Amino acid sequence: MAEEQAAEKRLSIGKIYLKDFSFESPQAPHVFRQSDWKPTTDLNLRSGHTAIGDDQHEIVLTLTVEAKTEDKTVFLVELQQAGLFEIAGYEGEELGAIIGSFCPNILFPYARETIASLIQKGGFPEFVLQPINFDALYLQSKQQQASAQAEEAEKH
């Protein structure tokens, strides 16, 4: 019985692709004349999920990187790295963890390389995104949902 359940579970990558991206450098070429270039950078990260058929799932990891100096945007990168995954035989919390943590973790290195390449091609120094712990982000999201539900239940 346990062997039948294990055999029914499938998780595979069908396709990894770049769904959308943009690069803006509104201060160019003047920004390249600055000798003391020390921008602050902000990273915004989110993931989304769309079921496509019974076992097919599109996971989209969206990253936005903005560099600023003196409240002026130096560059802005927006990227949607996507993947088509076959996920079968998983339900509930297990499926949620695959969609919310495992799949974004697979997509991140592709997004990271694309962002680094775009920024460098934009004329800026090497930019390295640090690793992201998607397991911790997923657990934090689940905790926030539970807290919000508890607060909502208290109101009623």
C-alpha positions in Angstrom: 0.0 0.0 0.0 2.8 2.5 0.9 4.7 1.5 -2.2 1.6 2.4 -4.4 1.3 5.8 -2.7 5.0 6.5 -3.3 4.8 5.4 -6.9 1.9 7.8 -7.5 3.9 10.8 -6.4 5.7 12.6 -9.2 7.7 15.8 -9.3 9.5 16.9 -12.4 10.6 20.0 -14.2 9.0 20.4 -17.6 10.4 23.7 -18.7 12.3 26.7 -17.2 11.8 30.0 -19.0 12.1 33.7 -18.7 8.5 35.0 -18.7 9.2 38.8 -18.5 12.0 41.2 -17.7 12.9 44.9 -17.9 16.0 46.9 -17.2 16.0 50.7 -16.7 18.9 53.0 -16.1 17.3 56.5 -15.9 20.5 58.2 -14.7 22.7 57.0 -17.6 25.2 58.2 -18.8 25.7 60.7 -15.9 25.8 57.9 -13.3 29.0 56.5 -14.9 30.8 59.8 -14.3 30.5 59.5 -10.5 33.7 58.4 -8.8 32.2 57.5 -5.4 29.4 55.3 -6.6 27.8 53.6 -3.5 24.2 52.9 -4.1 21.7 51.3 -1.8 19.8 48.3 -3.2 16.4 47.0 -2.4 15.2 43.5 -3.3 11.6 42.6 -3.6 10.8 38.9 -4.1 7.5 37.0 -4.5 6.3 33.9 -6.1 3.0 32.9 -7.7 1.4 29.7 -8.8 -1.1 28.8 -11.5 -2.5 25.3 -12.0 -2.5 24.3 -15.6 -4.4 21.0 -16.0 -4.4 18.3 -13.5 -0.7 17.8 -12.8 0.9 20.8 -14.5 1.8 23.9 -12.4 3.4 27.1 -13.5 5.5 28.7 -10.8 6.6 32.3 -11.3 9.4 33.8 -9.2 9.3 37.6 -9.5 12.3 39.7 -8.4 12.7 43.4 -8.4 16.1 45.0 -7.7 16.4 48.7 -7.4 19.6 50.6 -6.8 19.5 54.3 -5.7 21.9 57.1 -4.9 20.6 60.2 -3.2 16.9 59.1 -3.8 17.5 58.8 -7.5 17.1 55.4 -9.2 20.3 54.3 -10.8 19.0 51.1 -12.2 15.8 49.0 -11.8 15.5 45.4 -12.8 12.2 43.5 -12.9 12.3 39.8 -13.7 9.8 37.0 -13.9 11.6 33.6 -13.9 9.1 30.8 -14.5 8.9 27.1 -14.6 6.4 24.5 -15.7 6.4 21.6 -13.2 4.6 18.3 -13.1 3.5 17.7 -9.5 1.3 14.7 -8.9 0.3 12.8 -5.8 1.0 15.5 -3.3 -1.7 17.3 -1.3 -2.2 19.8 1.5 0.9 20.9 3.3 3.2 18.8 1.2 1.9 20.4 -2.0 2.1 23.8 -0.4 5.7 23.4 0.5 6.6 22.2 -3.0 4.9 25.2 -4.6 6.0 27.7 -2.0 9.6 26.6 -1.4 10.9 23.8 -3.5 10.0 25.2 -7.0 11.1 28.8 -6.2 14.4 27.3 -5.0 14.9 25.6 -8.3 14.1 28.9 -10.2 16.2 31.2 -8.2 19.7 30.4 -9.7 18.3 31.1 -13.2 16.9 34.4 -12.0 20.1 35.3 -10.2 22.3 34.7 -13.2 20.0 36.7 -15.5 19.8 39.7 -13.1 23.6 39.7 -12.7 24.1 39.6 -16.5 21.6 42.3 -17.1 23.1 44.7 -14.6 26.6 44.1 -15.9 25.5 44.6 -19.5 23.9 47.9 -18.3 27.5 49.1 -17.5 27.4 48.6 -13.8 29.8 46.6 -11.6 29.2 42.9 -10.8 26.1 42.4 -8.8 25.6 39.2 -6.8 22.4 38.3 -5.2 22.9 36.4 -2.0 21.3 32.9 -1.5 17.7 33.0 -0.2 16.3 30.5 2.2 12.9 29.7 0.6 12.1 27.2 3.3 12.2 30.0 6.0 10.2 32.4 3.8 7.6 29.7 3.3 7.3 29.0 7.0 7.2 32.7 7.8 4.3 33.1 5.3 2.4 30.2 6.8 2.9 31.8 10.3 1.6 35.2 9.1 -1.4 33.5 7.5 -2.1 31.7 10.8 -1.8 34.9 12.8 -4.1 36.8 10.4 -6.7 34.0 10.6 -6.5 34.0 14.4 -7.0 37.8 14.5 -9.9 37.5 12.2 -11.5 34.7 14.3 -11.1 36.9 17.4 -13.1 39.7 15.7 -16.1 37.4 15.1 
